[in-house]
Amino acid sequence: MTKKTAKNTTPKYQFDAIVIGTGPGGEGVAMQLAKAGKNVAVVERYEAVGGGCTHWGTIPSKALRHSVSRLIEYNTTPLFADNRVSRNLTFAEIMKHASGVISAQTRLRSSFYDRNRVTLYHGEASFIDANTLEIIRADGSRDTITASQIAIATGSRPYTPSDIDFSHPRIYNSDTILSLDHDPKSIIIYGAGVIGSEYASIFRGMGVKVDLVNMRDRLLSFLDTEISDALSYHLWNNGVVIRNTESYKSVEGKDDCVILNLESGKRMKADCLLFANGRTGNTDMLNLANVGIKADSRGQVNVNKNYQTEVENIYAVGDVIGYPSLASAAYNQGRFAAEAMLQGETHSALVEDIPTGIYTIPEISSVGKTEQELTQAKVPYEVGRAQFKHLARAQIASTQVGSLKILFHRETKEVLGIHCFGERASEIVHIGQAIMQQKNGGNTIDYFVNTTFNYPTMAEAYRVAALNGLNRIF
């Protein structure tokens, strides 16, 4: 009797993996898989790669911030301000520089996909089943592609409540504000989170009258209280009107202005309104129901430690999985998810202390515990401070606003938290972060005292702060 040969029932797919979205998270997944020799496709709904980070979020807003910061520096530095005439730029003029940065970033990121032979589809993807996606192109034509594994990296978009008319030419969200083409004399910013605070700095730096409406009792309440207070004072000192513990009742878009009615009975009027109150995950267009994945009310999906959804072969990274919703973290999440897709699990994890970078003017950056957290936990800590106004480099560069604060354990001298407010804070914080990650006694404030820093630099703030803190120990 002849033995029958068993048929190979393993399904054949066009790709080993498909990644939906080309922001930092999607790029991280795609590049890691491609470099491991996998046949990878990515789907991007817009004409250019880079996602919200490159086109509407991180890159344009930080490019705007940089330009406005330099404008402030020009107008306040005696070397340039001798003629007593302030230089002014419109939002549209500054956006031209931001557009150039966006184009450069887009070209760079496109080259990554070409170089690594990743197939790029442009169109809107949705699930047919756990291995099949339908892609609808801009012209209405459709493609169907299949893969063994799929990664969702579709990012997020501004939350836009239905009772506000965002089609009105004077009402913006944090995406559409980039298309602002007139020169407002006043603006109301509703929402004083990271995005709202950053744009308050940007517009005030351009000389625009700013009203910042905050739903909470203090700005950026997740920060160390002293840093939050420093930001509040700096904005207030520069003329920003901050209204805490307020919420909107209605928004009236007029031909010549916008009126914001608050629940407290207050009425506010400005040339335009920026609504910056939260974000929503881009999952509603994916037809997740076809594969049995449920998104929560904020459009986010649950994943395990391997970035795997409840469907075994479908993964998710970036803003669609929630905290920390940072471009920096999303790229690493993408790399770690790719490792899990390749090996069944990831052996990497985001470091416990993820640095916060807030690009107000000046910047804010922190990593580790706040004073309030340490006090509540009854940790015997001490504080070391360095004021930027005492640093030679800050005096040279006229960036004397701000300070560095180091929190450390009184007995072990272990560094517990770094908090920085001032120009280049987002760069400065990484020195402290590196020491905090050291093991076997390497995490000690003594490092900053025993190490020679270049002079003059902003980095020597660590030496000054460390000596200041150690002098408090008895």
C-alpha positions as CSV (number, residue, x, y, z in Angstrom):
1,M,0.0,0.0,0.0
2,T,1.4,3.3,-1.1
3,K,1.7,5.9,1.7
4,K,0.1,9.2,0.8
5,T,2.2,12.3,1.2
6,A,0.6,14.9,3.5
7,K,-0.2,18.1,1.8
8,N,1.4,21.3,3.1
9,T,-1.5,23.3,4.6
10,T,0.6,26.3,5.6
11,P,-1.0,29.4,4.1
12,K,1.1,31.5,1.7
13,Y,1.1,35.2,2.2
14,Q,2.4,38.0,0.0
15,F,4.5,39.4,2.9
16,D,6.0,38.3,6.1
17,A,4.7,41.4,7.8
18,I,2.6,44.5,7.1
19,V,3.0,47.7,9.1
20,I,0.1,50.2,9.1
21,G,1.5,53.7,9.6
22,T,5.0,55.3,9.0
23,G,5.4,57.4,12.1
24,P,8.2,56.6,14.6
25,G,6.5,53.4,15.8
26,G,5.8,52.0,12.3
27,E,9.2,52.9,11.1
28,G,10.8,51.2,14.1
29,V,8.9,47.9,13.3
30,A,9.5,48.0,9.6
31,M,13.2,48.8,9.8
32,Q,13.9,46.1,12.4
33,L,12.0,43.4,10.5
34,A,13.6,44.4,7.1
35,K,17.1,44.3,8.6
36,A,16.3,40.8,9.8
37,G,15.6,39.7,6.2
38,K,11.8,39.8,6.3
39,N,9.7,40.7,3.4
40,V,7.9,43.8,4.7
41,A,5.2,46.2,3.4
42,V,4.1,49.4,5.0
43,V,0.8,51.2,4.4
44,E,0.6,55.0,4.7
45,R,-2.7,56.8,4.1
46,Y,-1.0,60.1,3.1
47,E,1.3,61.0,0.2
48,A,4.4,61.3,2.3
49,V,5.9,59.0,5.0
50,G,6.6,60.2,8.5
51,G,3.2,60.2,10.2
52,G,1.8,62.8,12.5
53,C,5.1,63.3,14.2
54,T,6.8,64.6,11.0
55,H,3.9,66.5,9.4
56,W,1.6,67.9,12.2
57,G,3.1,67.2,15.6
58,T,6.7,67.0,16.9
59,I,8.7,68.3,13.9
60,P,6.7,71.3,12.8
61,S,5.9,72.5,16.3
62,K,9.5,72.2,17.5
63,A,10.7,73.9,14.3
64,L,8.3,76.7,15.0
65,R,9.4,76.9,18.6
66,H,13.1,77.1,17.6
67,S,12.4,79.9,15.1
68,V,10.4,81.9,17.7
69,S,13.0,81.3,20.3
70,R,15.7,82.7,18.0
71,L,13.5,85.7,17.2
72,I,13.1,86.4,21.0
73,E,16.9,86.1,21.3
74,Y,17.5,88.5,18.5
75,N,15.1,91.1,19.9
76,T,16.5,90.9,23.5
77,T,20.2,90.6,22.8
78,P,21.8,94.1,23.1
79,L,24.3,93.3,20.3
80,F,21.3,93.0,17.8
81,A,18.8,95.3,19.5
82,D,20.8,98.5,19.5
83,N,18.5,100.1,16.9
84,R,15.6,99.8,19.3
85,V,13.4,98.3,16.5
86,S,12.0,94.8,17.2
87,R,12.0,92.4,14.4
88,N,8.6,90.8,13.8
89,L,7.6,87.7,11.8
90,T,4.2,86.3,11.0
91,F,3.2,82.7,11.7
92,A,3.1,82.0,8.0
93,E,6.6,83.3,7.5
94,I,8.0,81.1,10.3
95,M,6.1,78.1,9.0
96,K,8.2,78.4,5.8
97,H,11.2,77.3,7.8
98,A,9.2,74.5,9.4
99,S,8.0,73.3,6.0
100,G,11.7,73.0,4.9
101,V,12.5,70.8,7.9
102,I,9.4,68.7,7.2
103,S,10.5,68.2,3.6
104,A,14.0,67.2,4.6
105,Q,12.7,64.8,7.2
106,T,10.3,63.2,4.7
107,R,13.1,62.7,2.1
108,L,15.3,61.1,4.8
109,R,12.6,58.8,6.1
110,S,11.6,57.8,2.5
111,S,15.1,56.7,1.8
112,F,15.0,54.3,4.7
113,Y,12.2,52.3,3.1
114,D,13.9,52.3,-0.3
115,R,17.3,51.3,1.0
116,N,15.8,48.4,3.0
117,R,13.6,47.2,0.2
118,V,10.3,47.8,2.1
119,T,7.3,47.9,-0.2
120,L,5.3,51.1,0.4
121,Y,1.6,51.4,-0.3
122,H,-0.3,54.7,-0.2
123,G,-3.9,54.5,0.9
124,E,-6.2,53.8,3.9
125,A,-5.9,50.3,5.3
126,S,-8.6,48.3,7.0
127,F,-8.8,44.7,8.2
128,I,-10.7,42.0,6.2
129,D,-9.3,39.3,8.5
130,A,-6.3,38.8,10.7
131,N,-4.0,38.3,7.8
132,T,-5.6,40.4,5.1
133,L,-5.8,44.2,4.6
134,E,-7.8,46.2,2.1
135,I,-6.1,49.4,0.9
136,I,-8.3,52.2,-0.6
137,R,-6.2,54.6,-2.6
138,A,-6.9,58.3,-2.9
139,D,-8.4,57.7,-6.4
140,G,-10.8,55.1,-5.0
141,S,-9.0,52.1,-6.4
142,R,-8.5,49.1,-4.1
143,D,-5.7,46.7,-3.2
144,T,-5.8,43.6,-1.1
145,I,-2.6,42.4,0.6
146,T,-1.8,39.6,3.0
147,A,0.8,38.9,5.6
148,S,1.7,36.4,8.4
149,Q,1.9,39.3,10.9
150,I,0.5,42.8,11.1
151,A,1.5,45.8,13.2
152,I,-0.8,48.7,13.9
153,A,1.1,52.0,14.2
154,T,-1.5,54.5,13.1
155,G,-0.9,57.2,15.7
156,S,-3.4,59.7,17.0
157,R,-5.2,62.9,16.1
158,P,-6.5,65.9,18.1
159,Y,-9.7,65.3,20.0
160,T,-12.4,67.4,18.4
161,P,-15.7,67.5,20.3
162,S,-18.8,67.6,18.1
163,D,-20.3,70.7,19.7
164,I,-17.4,72.9,18.3
165,D,-17.4,73.8,14.6
166,F,-13.8,73.1,13.6
167,S,-14.7,74.0,10.0
168,H,-14.9,77.6,11.0
169,P,-11.9,79.6,9.7
170,R,-11.0,80.9,13.1
171,I,-11.3,77.7,15.1
172,Y,-8.2,75.4,15.0
173,N,-6.9,72.2,16.5
174,S,-3.2,71.4,16.9
175,D,-3.0,69.9,13.4
176,T,-4.9,72.7,11.5
177,I,-3.2,75.5,13.4
178,L,-0.2,74.8,11.1
179,S,-2.3,76.2,8.2
180,L,-2.9,79.5,9.9
181,D,-2.3,82.1,7.2
182,H,-3.3,85.4,8.8
183,D,-1.6,87.4,11.6
184,P,-3.8,87.2,14.7
185,K,-3.3,89.8,17.4
186,S,-4.9,87.6,20.1
187,I,-5.6,83.9,20.6
188,I,-7.4,81.7,23.1
189,I,-5.7,78.4,23.7
190,Y,-8.1,75.9,25.4
191,G,-6.2,73.1,27.1
192,A,-3.0,73.8,29.0
193,G,-1.3,70.4,28.6
194,V,2.0,69.9,26.8
195,I,0.7,71.1,23.4
196,G,-1.3,74.0,24.8
197,S,1.6,75.2,26.9
198,E,4.1,74.9,24.0
199,Y,1.8,76.9,21.6
200,A,1.2,79.5,24.4
201,S,5.0,80.1,24.4
202,I,5.2,80.2,20.7
203,F,2.4,82.7,20.1
204,R,3.4,84.9,23.0
205,G,7.0,84.9,21.7
206,M,5.5,86.4,18.5
207,G,3.8,89.2,20.4
208,V,0.3,87.7,20.2
209,K,-2.0,88.2,23.2
210,V,-2.6,84.8,24.7
211,D,-5.3,83.5,27.0
212,L,-4.5,80.0,28.2
213,V,-7.5,78.1,29.7
214,N,-6.5,75.2,32.0
215,M,-9.0,72.6,33.2
216,R,-6.8,71.8,36.2
217,D,-5.6,73.8,39.2
218,R,-2.0,74.1,38.0
219,L,-0.1,73.8,34.7
220,L,1.3,70.4,33.8
221,S,0.5,68.9,37.2
222,F,2.5,65.8,36.5
223,L,5.7,67.8,36.8
224,D,7.7,68.6,39.9
225,T,5.8,71.4,41.6
226,E,8.7,73.8,41.5
227,I,9.1,73.3,37.7
228,S,5.4,73.7,37.2
229,D,5.5,76.9,39.2
230,A,8.5,78.2,37.2
231,L,6.6,77.7,33.9
232,S,3.5,79.4,35.3
233,Y,5.6,82.4,36.5
234,H,7.5,82.6,33.2
235,L,4.4,82.6,31.1
236,W,2.7,85.1,33.5
237,N,5.7,87.3,33.5
238,N,5.7,87.4,29.7
239,G,2.1,88.4,29.6
240,V,0.1,85.1,29.1
241,V,-3.2,85.2,31.0
242,I,-3.7,81.7,32.6
243,R,-7.2,80.7,33.7
244,N,-7.0,77.6,35.9
245,T,-9.9,75.3,36.9
246,E,-12.1,76.3,33.9
247,S,-14.0,74.3,31.3
248,Y,-15.9,75.5,28.2
249,K,-19.6,75.7,27.9
250,S,-19.8,76.8,24.3
251,V,-17.7,78.2,21.4
252,E,-19.1,80.9,19.1
253,G,-17.3,81.4,15.8
254,K,-18.0,84.9,14.4
255,D,-16.8,86.6,11.1
256,D,-14.3,88.7,13.0
257,C,-13.6,86.8,16.2
258,V,-14.2,83.7,18.4
259,I,-16.1,83.9,21.7
260,L,-15.4,81.2,24.3
261,N,-18.1,80.9,27.0
262,L,-16.9,79.2,30.2
263,E,-18.9,77.1,32.7
264,S,-18.0,79.6,35.4
265,G,-19.9,82.4,33.5
266,K,-16.8,84.1,32.1
267,R,-16.7,85.1,28.4
268,M,-13.5,85.4,26.4
269,K,-13.0,86.9,23.0
270,A,-10.0,86.6,20.6
271,D,-9.1,86.6,16.9
272,C,-8.9,82.8,16.9
273,L,-9.1,79.7,19.1
274,L,-6.7,76.8,19.4
275,F,-8.5,73.7,21.0
276,A,-5.7,71.5,22.4
277,N,-7.5,69.2,24.8
278,G,-6.4,65.6,24.3
279,R,-5.9,63.2,21.5
280,T,-7.7,60.1,20.0
281,G,-6.1,57.0,18.6
282,N,-6.5,56.5,14.8
283,T,-8.2,53.1,15.0
284,D,-11.8,53.9,13.9
285,M,-11.0,53.4,10.2
286,L,-9.3,50.0,10.6
287,N,-12.4,47.8,10.9
288,L,-11.0,46.2,14.0
289,A,-14.3,44.4,14.6
290,N,-13.4,42.1,11.7
291,V,-10.6,40.7,13.7
292,G,-12.1,40.9,17.2
293,I,-10.1,43.7,18.6
294,K,-11.8,46.4,20.6
295,A,-10.6,49.9,21.0
296,D,-11.5,52.0,24.1
297,S,-13.3,55.3,24.1
298,R,-10.0,57.1,23.3
299,G,-9.3,54.9,20.2
300,Q,-6.6,52.9,22.0
301,V,-6.0,49.2,22.0
302,N,-4.6,46.9,24.7
303,V,-1.3,45.1,24.3
304,N,0.8,42.8,26.4
305,K,4.5,43.2,27.3
306,N,5.3,42.0,23.8
307,Y,3.1,44.7,22.2
308,Q,0.8,41.9,21.1
309,T,-3.0,42.6,20.9
310,E,-5.6,39.9,21.9
311,V,-5.1,38.6,18.3
312,E,-1.9,36.6,18.3
313,N,-0.4,37.8,15.0
314,I,-1.5,41.5,15.3
315,Y,0.7,43.9,17.2
316,A,0.4,47.6,18.1
317,V,2.8,50.4,19.1
318,G,2.9,54.2,19.6
319,D,0.0,56.5,20.4
320,V,-2.6,53.8,19.7
321,I,-1.5,51.9,22.9
322,G,-1.5,55.0,25.1
323,Y,1.2,55.9,27.6
324,P,3.7,57.4,27.2
325,S,2.6,58.7,23.7
326,L,6.0,60.1,22.8
327,A,7.7,59.9,19.5
328,S,11.0,58.9,21.2
329,A,9.3,56.0,23.0
330,A,7.3,54.9,19.9
331,Y,10.4,54.2,17.9
332,N,11.8,51.9,20.6
333,Q,8.4,50.3,21.0
334,G,8.5,49.5,17.3
335,R,11.9,47.9,17.6
336,F,10.8,45.8,20.6
337,A,7.6,44.7,18.9
338,A,9.6,43.6,15.9
339,E,11.8,41.6,18.2
340,A,8.7,39.9,19.5
341,M,7.4,39.3,16.0
342,L,10.7,37.6,15.1
343,Q,11.4,35.6,18.2
344,G,8.1,35.2,20.0
345,E,8.9,37.6,22.7
346,T,10.9,40.8,23.3
347,H,13.9,40.7,25.6
348,S,13.9,44.5,25.7
349,A,11.8,47.0,27.6
350,L,11.5,50.8,27.8
351,V,13.5,52.0,30.7
352,E,11.4,52.7,33.7
353,D,12.2,56.4,33.8
354,I,11.3,57.9,30.5
355,P,12.5,61.5,30.1
356,T,9.9,64.2,29.6
357,G,10.7,66.8,27.0
358,I,8.4,69.8,26.9
359,Y,9.3,72.4,24.3
360,T,8.0,75.6,25.8
361,I,10.2,78.7,25.8
362,P,12.3,77.9,27.7
363,E,12.3,74.1,27.6
364,I,11.4,71.7,30.4
365,S,12.8,68.2,30.8
366,S,12.7,65.8,33.7
367,V,13.4,62.1,34.5
368,G,12.8,60.1,37.6
369,K,10.9,61.1,40.8
370,T,9.5,64.5,41.8
371,E,9.9,66.0,45.2
372,Q,6.2,65.3,45.9
373,E,6.5,61.6,45.1
374,L,9.6,61.2,47.3
375,T,8.0,63.1,50.1
376,Q,4.9,61.0,49.9
377,A,7.0,57.8,49.9
378,K,9.0,59.1,52.9
379,V,12.3,58.8,51.1
380,P,15.1,60.8,52.8
381,Y,16.2,62.8,49.9
382,E,18.2,66.0,49.5
383,V,18.2,68.7,46.7
384,G,21.0,70.1,44.7
385,R,20.4,73.2,42.6
386,A,22.3,75.2,39.9
387,Q,20.9,78.5,38.6
388,F,21.7,79.0,35.0
389,K,22.3,82.7,35.6
390,H,25.5,81.7,37.5
391,L,26.9,79.6,34.5
392,A,29.4,81.2,32.2
393,R,28.0,79.5,29.1
394,A,24.5,80.8,29.9
395,Q,25.8,84.3,30.4
396,I,27.6,84.1,27.1
397,A,24.6,82.8,25.3
398,S,22.1,85.1,27.1
399,T,20.1,82.0,28.2
400,Q,20.1,82.8,31.9
401,V,16.5,81.9,32.7
402,G,16.2,78.5,34.4
403,S,17.9,76.0,36.6
404,L,18.8,72.3,37.1
405,K,17.6,70.4,40.2
406,I,19.1,67.0,41.3
407,L,17.2,64.9,43.8
408,F,19.3,62.3,45.6
409,H,19.1,59.9,48.5
410,R,20.8,61.4,51.6
411,E,22.4,58.2,52.7
412,T,23.2,56.3,49.5
413,K,23.7,59.4,47.3
414,E,21.7,57.6,44.6
415,V,20.3,60.0,42.0
416,L,16.5,59.8,42.2
417,G,15.3,62.6,39.9
418,I,16.6,65.3,37.5
419,H,14.4,68.3,36.8
420,C,15.5,71.1,34.4
421,F,13.9,74.3,33.3
422,G,15.7,76.4,30.7
423,E,17.2,76.6,27.2
424,R,18.5,73.2,26.1
425,A,16.8,71.4,29.0
426,S,15.8,68.5,26.8
427,E,19.5,67.9,26.0
428,I,20.9,68.5,29.5
429,V,18.6,66.0,31.2
430,H,20.2,63.0,29.4
431,I,23.5,63.4,31.3
432,G,21.6,62.7,34.5
433,Q,19.5,60.0,32.9
434,A,22.6,58.1,31.9
435,I,24.0,58.1,35.5
436,M,20.6,57.1,36.9
437,Q,20.6,54.0,34.7
438,Q,24.0,52.8,36.1
439,K,24.0,49.6,38.2
440,N,26.2,48.3,41.0
441,G,26.8,51.6,42.7
442,G,27.4,53.6,39.5
443,N,24.3,55.7,40.2
444,T,25.7,58.3,42.6
445,I,25.8,62.1,42.8
446,D,29.5,61.8,43.5
447,Y,30.0,61.2,39.7
448,F,29.2,64.9,39.0
449,V,31.7,66.1,41.5
450,N,34.5,63.8,40.5
451,T,34.1,64.2,36.7
452,T,35.7,67.1,34.8
453,F,33.2,68.9,32.6
454,N,34.2,71.1,29.7
455,Y,34.2,74.8,30.6
456,P,32.2,76.8,29.8
457,T,29.2,74.5,29.2
458,M,25.6,74.1,30.3
459,A,26.6,70.6,31.4
460,E,28.7,71.9,34.3
461,A,25.3,72.7,35.9
462,Y,25.5,69.1,37.2
463,R,28.8,69.8,39.0
464,V,27.4,73.0,40.6
465,A,24.1,71.3,41.6
466,A,25.9,68.3,43.0
467,L,28.2,70.4,45.2
468,N,25.2,72.5,46.3
469,G,23.3,69.3,47.3
470,L,26.3,67.6,49.0
471,N,26.9,70.7,51.1
472,R,23.4,70.1,52.7
473,I,24.4,66.7,54.0
474,F,25.5,66.6,57.6
